[in-house]
Amino acid sequence: MIPTIRRQCPTHEKIHPAATLLLAAALLAFVLSVAAAAGGFRINMTPSEPLGLWRVAALDRSPAVGDVVFICPPENDRMREARQRGYLRSGSCPGGFAPLIKTVIATEGQRVEIRSAMFVDGITVANSAVARADGKGRALSVFASGTVPAGHAVLHSGFAGSYDSRYFGPLPVSGILGLAQKVLTYAP
């Protein structure tokens, strides 16, 4: 019998091919995210709207009901608390917030009521049930009802766990980055 000699692999050669593939995929995703953001594209990874690649299109008019927009939330205590709780991600907007992707459901002069659901000019907004606590049992503050002030819009997402104007109220339209247009999306 001839003895077999086994060569000892250095630690760096023991990296599993799957780990290498995952690392390469993560690096590619990061590079694509940076390139997409620089080119007017955004990757949505939140369930408020379909997941995937979106284009930010110029909005050369006032926002209208039904527009899906990318908007930077204002830098205030309510938004800082939302980021600390994990409702908002960090990103490129002032205050370090990521842009939100939401549908405009009311504009200046419209009456918004928030009770067990959201109502605009007396009409119930679909999929707008108001939660009193988040998924971790923490109390949610519901925004007060009222008339949408000039230069503001009320935003909504039909996703049950969405953090939208039900909880933070109307946002300044000056924060709108543009219309959100689907490029390559997937709705789970």
PyMOL commands that set and color helices and strands:
alter all, ss='L'
color gray80, all
select helices_A, chain A and resi 11-14+17-38+77-85+94-96+165-168+173-175
alter helices_A, ss='H'
color red, helices_A
select strands_A, chain A and resi 41-44+51-57+68-71+100-107+111-114+118-120+123-124+146-147+152-156+171-172+176-186
alter strands_A, ss='S'
color yellow, strands_A
deselect
rebuild
show_as cartoon
